[in-house]
Structure formats: structure tokens, C-alpha cells
Amino acid sequence: MVASGMGAGLMRLDQAEQGARNGELAIWNGWRSHTWLCWIAPVDGKRAVSVDAVRGAVMEAWA
């Protein structure tokens, strides 16, 4: 939805500012706050390969 212009997204500020400079997106400055990124997983500790892949991508992007 974000790519189609119909949604909102959460991304690092430096990446958002670069996207705005590149003309790829617009930043709405009407609200700003500190945000924590929390990872939630099942209690039993079993994770699907797809969950590990998404977690790895998020950790790499937010490092």
C-alpha cells in the first residue's frame, strides 16, 4: 500500500530524508516522536524460516 501511495510506513529518518531528496516520497512533518521497534515471537520459540528471513532483513536495515 505504501508503494502505491495509499498507506503509511515506518522507516529510519535518514532513509526517509534521502528518499525525499530523491523525489521518491514525501515526509509529513505534522507529527514526530521517538519510536521503538519491537519483535514479537511465539512463546514456544519455534520460528518458521520465513520469519527468520524477515527478522534478518529488518535487523540489517535498522542496524
N, C-alpha and C positions, 0 to 999 in steps of 0.2 A: 504494500500500500504506500509506503514512503516513496519508493521509486516512481510510482505513478502519480505522485503529488496529492495523494488522498489520505496521508497518515502522518503521525508524529513519530520521531525516533529519538533514541538516546545515543549520543556519541561523545567522544572526547572533544573538549573545547578546541584544542589545536587542530584537530582534523576537521571540525565544523568550520573554523575560520579559514582554513585552506580551501575547503570546498566552496565557501562563499567567494573567496578571491578568484577561484577558477570559474565562477558563474554556474556551479553545479547545484547550489542550494541557497536558501535564504535563512538567516538566523533571526528568529523573533526575540527581541530583547525586552519583551514585556514582563518577563519573569526569569529569575536566575536563583539557583540555590545549590548548596552542596548536595551531592548525590552519592549514595553508597551502592555499589554493585554487589549483590548477594547471590550466592549459588545455593540452590536448594536441591537436595537429592533424597532418594528413598532411604528410610532408616536401616533397611537390611544391607545396605552397602552394595547391592548388585546394580551395575550400570550397563546399559546397552552400549555397544560400540559407537552408535550414532551420538549418544550423549557424551561420550569421551571426546569424540571429534568436535562437537560444538564447544565443549568446555575448553579444549585446546586452542581453538580458534579465538575464543573470547579472551583467554589468558594472553595469547600472543598480541592481540590487537590492543589490549589495555595495559600492556607492560610498559 
